[in-house]
Amino acid sequence: MCPEVLKVNCPNCGREVVRARPSEAPFFPFCCERCKLIDLGKWLDEQHRIEEPLEPGAGASGGA
């Protein structure tokens, strides 16, 4: 059984990333460690954030 080949663009730089096995693209979906760390930095600087609850009615109180 042949693993499915995944082709995506790096979310940071847009470079194509091809992966048939996890060992072939260790930073998937990013093309390299640098792009992965740039994205992490954006989350830590709050440039990326989730602004709405994932489920309707789920607030900061956690429903309790």
ZIKAKA-V19417 format. One record per run of one state. SS is the DSSP state (~ for helix, > for strand, _ for the rest). FROM is the first residue (numbers start at 1). TO is the last residue. If there is no record, write none. Layout:
SS,FROM,TO  SS,FROM,TO
This chain:
_,1,5  >,6,9  _,10,15  >,16,19  _,20,21  ~,22,24  _,25,32  ~,33,44  _,45,64
